[in-house]
Amino acid sequence: MTATLHGRVHIAEAVNATVIGLDDAPRGYAEFDQGASRQYVLDPHGALTGVPQV
């Protein structure tokens, strides 16, 4: 947890997830509901800087 808080570990990359902004959440949920084999991490405040968003 400390490594995550200090930016040494990026949780989205560690769990092979796609970072999406809050505005893209409806699309992410729709894709997931349709069976997409993806995991999403919502980043509503842009705190995951350096991790590319979709």
PQR file with spaces between the fields and no chain letter, atoms N, CA, C, O and H, PARSE charges and radii, in Angstrom:
ATOM       1  N    MET     1       0.814   -1.171    0.000 -0.4000 1.5000
ATOM       2  CA   MET     1       0.000    0.000    0.000 -0.0000 2.0000
ATOM       3  C    MET     1       0.873    1.255    0.000  0.5500 1.7000
ATOM       4  O    MET     1       0.558    2.225   -0.690 -0.5500 1.4000
ATOM       5  N    THR     2       1.933    1.247    0.745 -0.4000 1.5000
ATOM       6  CA   THR     2       2.820    2.399    0.797 -0.0000 2.0000
ATOM       7  C    THR     2       3.439    2.671   -0.571  0.5500 1.7000
ATOM       8  O    THR     2       3.537    3.825   -0.988 -0.5500 1.4000
ATOM       9  H    THR     2       2.189    0.459    1.306  0.4000 1.0000
ATOM      10  N    ALA     3       3.853    1.626   -1.266 -0.4000 1.5000
ATOM      11  CA   ALA     3       4.438    1.796   -2.598 -0.0000 2.0000
ATOM      12  C    ALA     3       3.422    2.380   -3.570  0.5500 1.7000
ATOM      13  O    ALA     3       3.779    3.197   -4.419 -0.5500 1.4000
ATOM      14  H    ALA     3       3.773    0.689   -0.927  0.4000 1.0000
ATOM      15  N    THR     4       2.174    1.976   -3.459 -0.4000 1.5000
ATOM      16  CA   THR     4       1.121    2.519   -4.309 -0.0000 2.0000
ATOM      17  C    THR     4       0.901    3.997   -4.006  0.5500 1.7000
ATOM      18  O    THR     4       0.792    4.813   -4.921 -0.5500 1.4000
ATOM      19  H    THR     4       1.884    1.312   -2.769  0.4000 1.0000
ATOM      20  N    LEU     5       0.838    4.335   -2.730 -0.4000 1.5000
ATOM      21  CA   LEU     5       0.603    5.720   -2.342 -0.0000 2.0000
ATOM      22  C    LEU     5       1.736    6.655   -2.749  0.5500 1.7000
ATOM      23  O    LEU     5       1.509    7.841   -2.992 -0.5500 1.4000
ATOM      24  H    LEU     5       0.928    3.671   -1.987  0.4000 1.0000
ATOM      25  N    HIS     6       2.947    6.127   -2.823 -0.4000 1.5000
ATOM      26  CA   HIS     6       4.100    6.952   -3.184 -0.0000 2.0000
ATOM      27  C    HIS     6       4.471    6.834   -4.661  0.5500 1.7000
ATOM      28  O    HIS     6       5.536    7.293   -5.073 -0.5500 1.4000
ATOM      29  H    HIS     6       3.131    5.164   -2.626  0.4000 1.0000
ATOM      30  N    GLY     7       3.594    6.221   -5.458 -0.4000 1.5000
ATOM      31  CA   GLY     7       3.786    6.172   -6.900 -0.0000 2.0000
ATOM      32  C    GLY     7       4.809    5.182   -7.405  0.5500 1.7000
ATOM      33  O    GLY     7       5.194    5.244   -8.573 -0.5500 1.4000
ATOM      34  H    GLY     7       2.728    5.848   -5.123  0.4000 1.0000
ATOM      35  N    ARG     8       5.261    4.271   -6.562 -0.4000 1.5000
ATOM      36  CA   ARG     8       6.243    3.273   -7.010 -0.0000 2.0000
ATOM      37  C    ARG     8       5.569    2.080   -7.670  0.5500 1.7000
ATOM      38  O    ARG     8       6.184    1.396   -8.487 -0.5500 1.4000
ATOM      39  H    ARG     8       4.948    4.222   -5.613  0.4000 1.0000
ATOM      40  N    VAL     9       4.324    1.827   -7.329 -0.4000 1.5000
ATOM      41  CA   VAL     9       3.553    0.738   -7.932 -0.0000 2.0000
ATOM      42  C    VAL     9       2.280    1.345   -8.497  0.5500 1.7000
ATOM      43  O    VAL     9       1.551    2.048   -7.797 -0.5500 1.4000
ATOM      44  H    VAL     9       3.824    2.383   -6.665  0.4000 1.0000
ATOM      45  N    HIS    10       2.019    1.070   -9.762 -0.4000 1.5000
ATOM      46  CA   HIS    10       0.800    1.563  -10.400 -0.0000 2.0000
ATOM      47  C    HIS    10      -0.197    0.413  -10.457  0.5500 1.7000
ATOM      48  O    HIS    10      -0.020   -0.551  -11.202 -0.5500 1.4000
ATOM      49  H    HIS    10       2.611    0.498  -10.331  0.4000 1.0000
ATOM      50  N    ILE    11      -1.244    0.536   -9.655 -0.4000 1.5000
ATOM      51  CA   ILE    11      -2.178   -0.568   -9.471 -0.0000 2.0000
ATOM      52  C    ILE    11      -2.823   -1.015  -10.781  0.5500 1.7000
ATOM      53  O    ILE    11      -3.027   -2.211  -10.989 -0.5500 1.4000
ATOM      54  H    ILE    11      -1.388    1.319   -9.050  0.4000 1.0000
ATOM      55  N    ALA    12      -3.144   -0.079  -11.658 -0.4000 1.5000
ATOM      56  CA   ALA    12      -3.767   -0.452  -12.927 -0.0000 2.0000
ATOM      57  C    ALA    12      -2.852   -1.349  -13.751  0.5500 1.7000
ATOM      58  O    ALA    12      -3.312   -2.313  -14.363 -0.5500 1.4000
ATOM      59  H    ALA    12      -2.978    0.893  -11.488  0.4000 1.0000
ATOM      60  N    GLU    13      -1.567   -1.037  -13.769 -0.4000 1.5000
ATOM      61  CA   GLU    13      -0.615   -1.865  -14.505 -0.0000 2.0000
ATOM      62  C    GLU    13      -0.412   -3.205  -13.811  0.5500 1.7000
ATOM      63  O    GLU    13      -0.261   -4.232  -14.473 -0.5500 1.4000
ATOM      64  H    GLU    13      -1.194   -0.254  -13.272  0.4000 1.0000
ATOM      65  N    ALA    14      -0.409   -3.201  -12.493 -0.4000 1.5000
ATOM      66  CA   ALA    14      -0.162   -4.429  -11.739 -0.0000 2.0000
ATOM      67  C    ALA    14      -1.260   -5.465  -11.949  0.5500 1.7000
ATOM      68  O    ALA    14      -0.993   -6.667  -11.916 -0.5500 1.4000
ATOM      69  H    ALA    14      -0.531   -2.367  -11.955  0.4000 1.0000
ATOM      70  N    VAL    15      -2.482   -5.015  -12.163 -0.4000 1.5000
ATOM      71  CA   VAL    15      -3.588   -5.963  -12.357 -0.0000 2.0000
ATOM      72  C    VAL    15      -4.025   -6.022  -13.817  0.5500 1.7000
ATOM      73  O    VAL    15      -5.072   -6.585  -14.136 -0.5500 1.4000
ATOM      74  H    VAL    15      -2.699   -4.039  -12.190  0.4000 1.0000
ATOM      75  N    ASN    16      -3.209   -5.431  -14.710 -0.4000 1.5000
ATOM      76  CA   ASN    16      -3.486   -5.433  -16.143 -0.0000 2.0000
ATOM      77  C    ASN    16      -4.859   -4.841  -16.443  0.5500 1.7000
ATOM      78  O    ASN    16      -5.657   -5.441  -17.164 -0.5500 1.4000
ATOM      79  H    ASN    16      -2.359   -4.973  -14.451  0.4000 1.0000
ATOM      80  N    ALA    17      -5.124   -3.690  -15.900 -0.4000 1.5000
ATOM      81  CA   ALA    17      -6.400   -3.025  -16.093 -0.0000 2.0000
ATOM      82  C    ALA    17      -6.230   -1.811  -16.999  0.5500 1.7000
ATOM      83  O    ALA    17      -5.122   -1.323  -17.219 -0.5500 1.4000
ATOM      84  H    ALA    17      -4.476   -3.202  -15.315  0.4000 1.0000
ATOM      85  N    THR    18      -7.344   -1.347  -17.511 -0.4000 1.5000
ATOM      86  CA   THR    18      -7.375   -0.159  -18.345 -0.0000 2.0000
ATOM      87  C    THR    18      -7.886    1.003  -17.504  0.5500 1.7000
ATOM      88  O    THR    18      -8.958    0.914  -16.905 -0.5500 1.4000
ATOM      89  H    THR    18      -8.245   -1.743  -17.333  0.4000 1.0000
ATOM      90  N    VAL    19      -7.133    2.078  -17.457 -0.4000 1.5000
ATOM      91  CA   VAL    19      -7.541    3.258  -16.700 -0.0000 2.0000
ATOM      92  C    VAL    19      -8.486    4.080  -17.560  0.5500 1.7000
ATOM      93  O    VAL    19      -8.176    4.388  -18.711 -0.5500 1.4000
ATOM      94  H    VAL    19      -6.262    2.150  -17.943  0.4000 1.0000
ATOM      95  N    ILE    20      -9.645    4.439  -17.000 -0.4000 1.5000
ATOM      96  CA   ILE    20     -10.591    5.275  -17.723 -0.0000 2.0000
ATOM      97  C    ILE    20     -11.048    6.406  -16.804  0.5500 1.7000
ATOM      98  O    ILE    20     -11.094    6.260  -15.582 -0.5500 1.4000
ATOM      99  H    ILE    20      -9.897    4.189  -16.065  0.4000 1.0000
ATOM     100  N    GLY    21     -11.376    7.512  -17.413 -0.4000 1.5000
ATOM     101  CA   GLY    21     -11.896    8.638  -16.659 -0.0000 2.0000
ATOM     102  C    GLY    21     -13.367    8.428  -16.337  0.5500 1.7000
ATOM     103  O    GLY    21     -14.009    7.524  -16.872 -0.5500 1.4000
ATOM     104  H    GLY    21     -11.339    7.631  -18.406  0.4000 1.0000
ATOM     105  N    LEU    22     -13.884    9.254  -15.474 -0.4000 1.5000
ATOM     106  CA   LEU    22     -15.271    9.138  -15.051 -0.0000 2.0000
ATOM     107  C    LEU    22     -16.235    9.305  -16.225  0.5500 1.7000
ATOM     108  O    LEU    22     -17.284    8.662  -16.265 -0.5500 1.4000
ATOM     109  H    LEU    22     -13.363    9.989  -15.040  0.4000 1.0000
ATOM     110  N    ASP    23     -15.885   10.160  -17.172 -0.4000 1.5000
ATOM     111  CA   ASP    23     -16.747   10.362  -18.338 -0.0000 2.0000
ATOM     112  C    ASP    23     -16.862    9.109  -19.200  0.5500 1.7000
ATOM     113  O    ASP    23     -17.855    8.937  -19.908 -0.5500 1.4000
ATOM     114  H    ASP    23     -15.033   10.683  -17.139  0.4000 1.0000
ATOM     115  N    ASP    24     -15.861    8.232  -19.151 -0.4000 1.5000
ATOM     116  CA   ASP    24     -15.878    6.996  -19.938 -0.0000 2.0000
ATOM     117  C    ASP    24     -16.456    5.812  -19.181  0.5500 1.7000
ATOM     118  O    ASP    24     -16.534    4.711  -19.726 -0.5500 1.4000
ATOM     119  H    ASP    24     -15.055    8.372  -18.576  0.4000 1.0000
ATOM     120  N    ALA    25     -16.862    6.018  -17.937 -0.4000 1.5000
ATOM     121  CA   ALA    25     -17.380    4.917  -17.120 -0.0000 2.0000
ATOM     122  C    ALA    25     -18.587    4.222  -17.751  0.5500 1.7000
ATOM     123  O    ALA    25     -18.631    2.992  -17.737 -0.5500 1.4000
ATOM     124  H    ALA    25     -16.799    6.912  -17.494  0.4000 1.0000
ATOM     125  N    PRO    26     -19.570    4.944  -18.305 -0.5600 1.5000
ATOM     126  CA   PRO    26     -20.709    4.245  -18.918  0.2800 2.0000
ATOM     127  C    PRO    26     -20.284    3.296  -20.039  0.5500 1.7000
ATOM     128  O    PRO    26     -20.823    2.198  -20.169 -0.5500 1.4000
ATOM     129  N    ARG    27     -19.312    3.729  -20.847 -0.4000 1.5000
ATOM     130  CA   ARG    27     -18.820    2.858  -21.923 -0.0000 2.0000
ATOM     131  C    ARG    27     -18.111    1.643  -21.345  0.5500 1.7000
ATOM     132  O    ARG    27     -18.279    0.530  -21.844 -0.5500 1.4000
ATOM     133  H    ARG    27     -18.874    4.621  -20.742  0.4000 1.0000
ATOM     134  N    GLY    28     -17.323    1.845  -20.303 -0.4000 1.5000
ATOM     135  CA   GLY    28     -16.620    0.730  -19.665 -0.0000 2.0000
ATOM     136  C    GLY    28     -17.582   -0.290  -19.083  0.5500 1.7000
ATOM     137  O    GLY    28     -17.396   -1.496  -19.243 -0.5500 1.4000
ATOM     138  H    GLY    28     -17.186    2.749  -19.898  0.4000 1.0000
ATOM     139  N    TYR    29     -18.616    0.204  -18.406 -0.4000 1.5000
ATOM     140  CA   TYR    29     -19.620   -0.709  -17.855 -0.0000 2.0000
ATOM     141  C    TYR    29     -20.344   -1.452  -18.964  0.5500 1.7000
ATOM     142  O    TYR    29     -20.605   -2.648  -18.832 -0.5500 1.4000
ATOM     143  H    TYR    29     -18.768    1.184  -18.277  0.4000 1.0000
ATOM     144  N    ALA    30     -20.674   -0.768  -20.058 -0.4000 1.5000
ATOM     145  CA   ALA    30     -21.368   -1.409  -21.179 -0.0000 2.0000
ATOM     146  C    ALA    30     -20.506   -2.507  -21.794  0.5500 1.7000
ATOM     147  O    ALA    30     -20.996   -3.599  -22.085 -0.5500 1.4000
ATOM     148  H    ALA    30     -20.462    0.204  -20.165  0.4000 1.0000
ATOM     149  N    GLU    31     -19.219   -2.213  -21.992 -0.4000 1.5000
ATOM     150  CA   GLU    31     -18.314   -3.228  -22.552 -0.0000 2.0000
ATOM     151  C    GLU    31     -18.194   -4.425  -21.612  0.5500 1.7000
ATOM     152  O    GLU    31     -18.187   -5.571  -22.060 -0.5500 1.4000
ATOM     153  H    GLU    31     -18.821   -1.327  -21.756  0.4000 1.0000
ATOM     154  N    PHE    32     -18.100   -4.162  -20.328 -0.4000 1.5000
ATOM     155  CA   PHE    32     -17.997   -5.242  -19.351 -0.0000 2.0000
ATOM     156  C    PHE    32     -19.271   -6.092  -19.366  0.5500 1.7000
ATOM     157  O    PHE    32     -19.203   -7.321  -19.334 -0.5500 1.4000
ATOM     158  H    PHE    32     -18.105   -3.231  -19.964  0.4000 1.0000
ATOM     159  N    ASP    33     -20.430   -5.430  -19.415 -0.4000 1.5000
ATOM     160  CA   ASP    33     -21.711   -6.147  -19.456 -0.0000 2.0000
ATOM     161  C    ASP    33     -21.851   -7.007  -20.707  0.5500 1.7000
ATOM     162  O    ASP    33     -22.542   -8.026  -20.690 -0.5500 1.4000
ATOM     163  H    ASP    33     -20.485   -4.432  -19.441  0.4000 1.0000
ATOM     164  N    GLN    34     -21.195   -6.595  -21.791 -0.4000 1.5000
ATOM     165  CA   GLN    34     -21.255   -7.354  -23.042 -0.0000 2.0000
ATOM     166  C    GLN    34     -20.225   -8.477  -23.072  0.5500 1.7000
ATOM     167  O    GLN    34     -20.106   -9.182  -24.074 -0.5500 1.4000
ATOM     168  H    GLN    34     -20.634   -5.767  -21.805  0.4000 1.0000
ATOM     169  N    GLY    35     -19.488   -8.646  -21.994 -0.4000 1.5000
ATOM     170  CA   GLY    35     -18.560   -9.766  -21.892 -0.0000 2.0000
ATOM     171  C    GLY    35     -17.115   -9.443  -22.207  0.5500 1.7000
ATOM     172  O    GLY    35     -16.309  -10.356  -22.382 -0.5500 1.4000
ATOM     173  H    GLY    35     -19.585   -8.073  -21.180  0.4000 1.0000
ATOM     174  N    ALA    36     -16.769   -8.180  -22.283 -0.4000 1.5000
ATOM     175  CA   ALA    36     -15.373   -7.819  -22.556 -0.0000 2.0000
ATOM     176  C    ALA    36     -14.480   -8.391  -21.459  0.5500 1.7000
ATOM     177  O    ALA    36     -14.794   -8.294  -20.273 -0.5500 1.4000
ATOM     178  H    ALA    36     -17.425   -7.438  -22.141  0.4000 1.0000
ATOM     179  N    SER    37     -13.381   -8.980  -21.866 -0.4000 1.5000
ATOM     180  CA   SER    37     -12.468   -9.562  -20.879 -0.0000 2.0000
ATOM     181  C    SER    37     -11.435   -8.521  -20.462  0.5500 1.7000
ATOM     182  O    SER    37     -10.233   -8.705  -20.653 -0.5500 1.4000
ATOM     183  H    SER    37     -13.127   -9.059  -22.830  0.4000 1.0000
ATOM     184  N    ARG    38     -11.918   -7.442  -19.899 -0.4000 1.5000
ATOM     185  CA   ARG    38     -11.067   -6.349  -19.440 -0.0000 2.0000
ATOM     186  C    ARG    38     -11.438   -5.981  -18.018  0.5500 1.7000
ATOM     187  O    ARG    38     -12.557   -6.207  -17.559 -0.5500 1.4000
ATOM     188  H    ARG    38     -12.895   -7.293  -19.743  0.4000 1.0000
ATOM     189  N    GLN    39     -10.483   -5.420  -17.355 -0.4000 1.5000
ATOM     190  CA   GLN    39     -10.733   -4.831  -16.045 -0.0000 2.0000
ATOM     191  C    GLN    39     -10.517   -3.335  -16.206  0.5500 1.7000
ATOM     192  O    GLN    39      -9.642   -2.896  -16.952 -0.5500 1.4000
ATOM     193  H    GLN    39      -9.574   -5.236  -17.728  0.4000 1.0000
ATOM     194  N    TYR    40     -11.320   -2.566  -15.501 -0.4000 1.5000
ATOM     195  CA   TYR    40     -11.209   -1.117  -15.591 -0.0000 2.0000
ATOM     196  C    TYR    40     -10.916   -0.530  -14.222  0.5500 1.7000
ATOM     197  O    TYR    40     -11.388   -1.031  -13.201 -0.5500 1.4000
ATOM     198  H    TYR    40     -12.031   -2.922  -14.895  0.4000 1.0000
ATOM     199  N    VAL    41     -10.137    0.531  -14.215 -0.4000 1.5000
ATOM     200  CA   VAL    41      -9.896    1.310  -13.010 -0.0000 2.0000
ATOM     201  C    VAL    41     -10.402    2.712  -13.320  0.5500 1.7000
ATOM     202  O    VAL    41      -9.924    3.362  -14.249 -0.5500 1.4000
ATOM     203  H    VAL    41      -9.754    0.937  -15.045  0.4000 1.0000
ATOM     204  N    LEU    42     -11.377    3.175  -12.534 -0.4000 1.5000
ATOM     205  CA   LEU    42     -11.892    4.524  -12.707 -0.0000 2.0000
ATOM     206  C    LEU    42     -10.957    5.517  -12.030  0.5500 1.7000
ATOM     207  O    LEU    42     -10.549    5.328  -10.885 -0.5500 1.4000
ATOM     208  H    LEU    42     -11.766    2.647  -11.779  0.4000 1.0000
ATOM     209  N    ASP    43     -10.633    6.558  -12.747 -0.4000 1.5000
ATOM     210  CA   ASP    43      -9.749    7.597  -12.236 -0.0000 2.0000
ATOM     211  C    ASP    43     -10.461    8.945  -12.377  0.5500 1.7000
ATOM     212  O    ASP    43     -10.147    9.719  -13.281 -0.5500 1.4000
ATOM     213  H    ASP    43     -10.965    6.712  -13.678  0.4000 1.0000
ATOM     214  N    PRO    44     -11.418    9.228  -11.489 -0.5600 1.5000
ATOM     215  CA   PRO    44     -12.241   10.422  -11.658  0.2800 2.0000
ATOM     216  C    PRO    44     -11.495   11.739  -11.471  0.5500 1.7000
ATOM     217  O    PRO    44     -11.949   12.768  -11.971 -0.5500 1.4000
ATOM     218  N    HIS    45     -10.381   11.738  -10.776 -0.4000 1.5000
ATOM     219  CA   HIS    45      -9.680   12.989  -10.486 -0.0000 2.0000
ATOM     220  C    HIS    45      -8.327   13.093  -11.178  0.5500 1.7000
ATOM     221  O    HIS    45      -7.576   14.033  -10.917 -0.5500 1.4000
ATOM     222  H    HIS    45     -10.012   10.902  -10.370  0.4000 1.0000
ATOM     223  N    GLY    46      -8.005   12.149  -12.050 -0.4000 1.5000
ATOM     224  CA   GLY    46      -6.731   12.188  -12.746 -0.0000 2.0000
ATOM     225  C    GLY    46      -5.537   11.901  -11.861  0.5500 1.7000
ATOM     226  O    GLY    46      -4.429   12.353  -12.147 -0.5500 1.4000
ATOM     227  H    GLY    46      -8.615   11.386  -12.262  0.4000 1.0000
ATOM     228  N    ALA    47      -5.750   11.155  -10.788 -0.4000 1.5000
ATOM     229  CA   ALA    47      -4.679   10.864   -9.840 -0.0000 2.0000
ATOM     230  C    ALA    47      -3.670    9.853  -10.379  0.5500 1.7000
ATOM     231  O    ALA    47      -2.558    9.755   -9.859 -0.5500 1.4000
ATOM     232  H    ALA    47      -6.651   10.787  -10.555  0.4000 1.0000
ATOM     233  N    LEU    48      -4.038    9.111  -11.401 -0.4000 1.5000
ATOM     234  CA   LEU    48      -3.138    8.094  -11.946 -0.0000 2.0000
ATOM     235  C    LEU    48      -2.337    8.659  -13.105  0.5500 1.7000
ATOM     236  O    LEU    48      -2.355    8.115  -14.209 -0.5500 1.4000
ATOM     237  H    LEU    48      -4.941    9.190  -11.824  0.4000 1.0000
ATOM     238  N    THR    49      -1.647    9.732  -12.852 -0.4000 1.5000
ATOM     239  CA   THR    49      -0.840   10.366  -13.896 -0.0000 2.0000
ATOM     240  C    THR    49       0.247    9.413  -14.367  0.5500 1.7000
ATOM     241  O    THR    49       0.817    8.657  -13.580 -0.5500 1.4000
ATOM     242  H    THR    49      -1.632   10.174  -11.955  0.4000 1.0000
ATOM     243  N    GLY    50       0.518    9.460  -15.634 -0.4000 1.5000
ATOM     244  CA   GLY    50       1.545    8.597  -16.207 -0.0000 2.0000
ATOM     245  C    GLY    50       1.011    7.265  -16.688  0.5500 1.7000
ATOM     246  O    GLY    50       1.723    6.520  -17.361 -0.5500 1.4000
ATOM     247  H    GLY    50       0.055   10.074  -16.274  0.4000 1.0000
ATOM     248  N    VAL    51      -0.229    6.952  -16.356 -0.4000 1.5000
ATOM     249  CA   VAL    51      -0.858    5.723  -16.847 -0.0000 2.0000
ATOM     250  C    VAL    51      -1.809    6.139  -17.953  0.5500 1.7000
ATOM     251  O    VAL    51      -2.750    6.890  -17.699 -0.5500 1.4000
ATOM     252  H    VAL    51      -0.808    7.557  -15.809  0.4000 1.0000
ATOM     253  N    PRO    52      -1.587    5.666  -19.186 -0.5600 1.5000
ATOM     254  CA   PRO    52      -2.429    6.124  -20.292  0.2800 2.0000
ATOM     255  C    PRO    52      -3.900    5.770  -20.098  0.5500 1.7000
ATOM     256  O    PRO    52      -4.241    4.660  -19.690 -0.5500 1.4000
ATOM     257  N    GLN    53      -4.750    6.726  -20.398 -0.4000 1.5000
ATOM     258  CA   GLN    53      -6.190    6.491  -20.341 -0.0000 2.0000
ATOM     259  C    GLN    53      -6.691    6.135  -21.729  0.5500 1.7000
ATOM     260  O    GLN    53      -6.086    6.500  -22.737 -0.5500 1.4000
ATOM     261  H    GLN    53      -4.473    7.627  -20.730  0.4000 1.0000
ATOM     262  N    VAL    54      -7.790    5.429  -21.765 -0.4000 1.5000
ATOM     263  CA   VAL    54      -8.397    5.015  -23.042 -0.0000 2.0000
ATOM     264  C    VAL    54      -9.128    6.186  -23.639  0.5500 1.7000
ATOM     265  O    VAL    54      -9.714    6.065  -24.715 -0.5500 1.4000
ATOM     266  H    VAL    54      -8.281    5.133  -20.946  0.4000 1.0000
